[in-house]
Structure formats: C-alpha cells, structure tokens
Amino acid sequence: MKRAAFYTLGCKVNQYETEAITEMFEKAGYKIVDFEQEADVYVINTCTVTNLSDRKSRQMIRRAKRNNRDSVVIVVGCYAQTAPEEVSQIEGVNMVVGTKDRSKILEYLKELESFGGKRNYVEDIMKTREFEELGVDVYKERTRAFIKIQEGCNQFCTYCIIPYARGPVRSRPEENILREVTGLAQSGYKEIVLTGIHVASYGKDIKTTSLLDIIKKVHEIEGIERIRLGSIEPTTVTESFVDAIAGMEKLCPQFHISLQSGCDSTLKRMNRKYTTKEYLRSVKLLRDNLKDVAVTTDVMVGFPGETDEEFNETYKFLEEVFFARMHIFKYSRRKGTPAASYPDQVSPQKKEERSRRLIELSSRMTLQYNKSFTGRILPVLFEQEVKEKEGFMEGLTPNYIRVECRGNRDLEGKIFNVLLKDTKDDYIIGEIVS
C-alpha cells in the first residue's frame, strides 16, 4: 500500500482543503502517515500571506525530500499559485498545482508516474469563475468541522497578495453546503464553522443567496448545535443582519470582525472599505442585541507610513472597542501589491516594538474579558486533552472562552454546563456541573 503525507501552512481554508485532498488519497487506497514519516507522496499546502509563510513553505518542501529521496513532492496552495516557477525550481519538487484543480491531483499524479519529469499545472486564477468542489466527509478533529462556503476575494487591500492567489469571489452552491453539513451532523459533529477567503462576500457573485441565507438554512439542520462564522467585515454587521441573527440560538455569540488598523488615514491607505466610526457602530449593534457577545479581530502594525501618532490612535481605538481576543501581526512587504512600493516603509525594529505593545494589550483585554465571566455557568464543547496536563480536558464556550476541566476523553465531542472558576492567562479553569 502506498503512503501519503500532508502538511498545511496558513489559514482555516487551507486546513479544509488539505482535509479534502487527504480524503481523496484515502479513497484511492493510500495509507495516510505523519509528515515526518517516510511516504511515497508528500503534499504541501502552502501559504503566501507573508514572506515568513513563503520561507516556511520552502522549508517543508525540502524536509519532505529529506524524509524520502525517492518520494513525489506535490506543492499546492497560495505560494504555488503566485510563484509557480520559483516553486518548480526548488530541488525535489515534482508537481505544482496552485489554488485551482486540486480535485484533479490524483489524475495529475498518474500522468507524472507514467511520464516522469516535472509538472506545473498552475493556470491564471483571475480568469476562474466557478467554485471548485472539495468536500469533506470526515474530519480528524471530531468536535468541530470547517465548511468552505466561498473562494476568492474582490477587496484588493493594498497590502494583500491573496486576491492574486485565490482569484475573484466564487460562491459555493447552497445545496452542496447543506449536503455536506447534513452528512457531518449525521456523523456526530456538533459545531460547524462557515469559512472562506472572504466569507462576507458569499452570494454576491450568484445573487440568489447571501451569507445570512446560508446561516439560516444551516441553523435548521438537525444535530448541529453550534454555528460559527469565519472572519467578517464590519460592513456585514448591519441592523437587518443583527435583527435576523438575534433569534438564532445555534449561532455562537463570537464574531471575528477584521479591523487591521484603528486609524482612519491608515485604513484609507490600506484600501479598507470602512472607517473606525463605522466599525464601532457595528460592534455596538452586536453588543446591544446579543448576550455575552465576544468580538475578536486582526490588527496589523507597521503598515507603510504608519507614524507614531497613527499607531497611538490605533492603540486608543483598540482600548475603546475592547476586544475579547486580538491577533497581532506585522506588515510584510509583498511583491506585486501596491503597498510594496509605498514610501515611508516602517523599520523592523519599530514593527517589533509596536507588535509587542499590542500583544501585551491583547493579553490584558483577554484576561479582563474572561474575568467578567467567573462565577457564571456556561456550556462547553470539549475538544481534546490538555497537553502536558494529565487528567484535564479543554473546550470552548459559545463566546470562545477556552476552558479547562478535570476529566478524561469520554468528554470529547460532548457539551456540558461548566462553572467558570479561576481565570488564568488566556483560559479559565472550570468545574462540570451537569
């Protein structure tokens, strides 16, 4: 039996796609092994959102060949799409596929095995108009399933390479989404995460559906107890949107609303489509209408031209909004994007200092948010054992507080009411009460 191994870099969409490709190999009779083991085929699903992502992708490609010199190394994903020639020239790469036609990967592999040589199947993604189906029947993670509902992005933020790596917005047909969710519910999955490259754009290309429509229909599927959304835009959170979701008990009160900067002049240079005032209004709408809502976000530091005054403006805005959790990252200059040629590039030292300050702020806000729930009883969906902490299991509340409790793997995939007792750095120690 031939063996295949997989490695994923980057976002939840990449993880979903790797799951789908893995399932294709399993159904074709391959034994799936750990990436560090010897395999006949290695598939590396790459990311290109930063220069560091590119470097990690190259490292994993080389590692695969070291694991087995005679293996076939297949490189897919965003880095493969944006730099196919560069990837092809990396020693040991046998096939480059990109972000299109992953469903044909086994067919391509047969061609490679028959005729040898190197194969580059990357095409112009900007001309693609149809969603590529890569469904998943069974996830390795038994408690939460990611469902990819759309592909591509039409936003063209000045710093971002992803529209060039993923192409224009393509929405997945409703019936295919609902069929996959129904199958996963029947297999025992309780939580569904609706994800994509730009989830807020779902339906905008086909006009017959919308993000709200698909949330409503997934909400009706028996067996699904929780629905989460991937990252959305503040412009998605309108009064009509909030009115519609307010009565949806399965929709988790945790919203990851992309921010990037808390300074309007920086947002304008980034080509973001909202102001800080509009962002704050969206957050207020959620908090005024939904109980226990958690708002999480991404913030970039060191965008070209970001002065100390602009950074301080962002810092104050973050304090004003008060996030339950923030992901802080440093601007990475990406060739082919407008911001790469902007003047006043910020020094690495300045980026590092600003990043450190925002990470500290994020930690303080998460601790404060979690503390506000001590003494409360909330339902927790248990996911896995706590690493390096024998006899403890961990899981998430609906509003994304990580909770650790005494227990064993019998709790996995089940929801229990938990008394939240002691707040730690970014999680709470709890006690199961029912």
Helices and strands as residue ranges (DSSP letters): E 3-8, H 12-27, E 31-32, E 41-46, H 51-67, E 72-77, H 78-82, H 84-88, E 95-98, G 102-104, H 105-115, E 119-120, G 125-127, E 144-151, H 162-166, E 170-171, H 174-186, E 191-196, G 199-201, H 211-219, E 226-229, G 234-236, H 239-245, E 254-256, H 264-270, H 276-289, E 294-301, H 308-321, E 325-330, G 338-341, H 348-371, E 377-385, E 392-396, E 402-406, G 409-411, E 415-423, E 428-432
